[in-house]
Amino acid sequence: MKDYIEERAVEIANYIIETRATVREAAKVFKVSKSTVHKDVSERLPKINPAISEEVRKVLGQNKAERHIRGGRATRAKYKLAKQTE
């Protein structure tokens, strides 16, 4: 594996741990695709640094458990904004 890929995987992992970011948020910050972020943290990172990988897995698991709540809030805000502009 190339060095820059390993460095990116560790940087993304640290960002996710520090900010509790989602895969989408991390992808935007690092200007890579969601697929790349997911592959970096789920496949590459365990081989590079298993301890950090476990922390990232916990954060992403929490994000997955809460995503239905975030989606509901986004939908509510969307319709609230649409009602105000009528």
Sequence and secondary structure as in RCSB ss.txt:
>XXXX:A:sequence
MKDYIEERAVEIANYIIETRATVREAAKVFKVSKSTVHKDVSERLPKINPAISEEVRKVLGQNKAERHIRGGRAT
RAKYKLAKQTE
>XXXX:A:secstr
  HHHHHHHHHHHHHHHHH   HHHHHHHHTS HHHHHHIIIIIHHHH HHHHHHHHHHHHHHHHHHHHHHHHHH
HHHHHHHHHT 
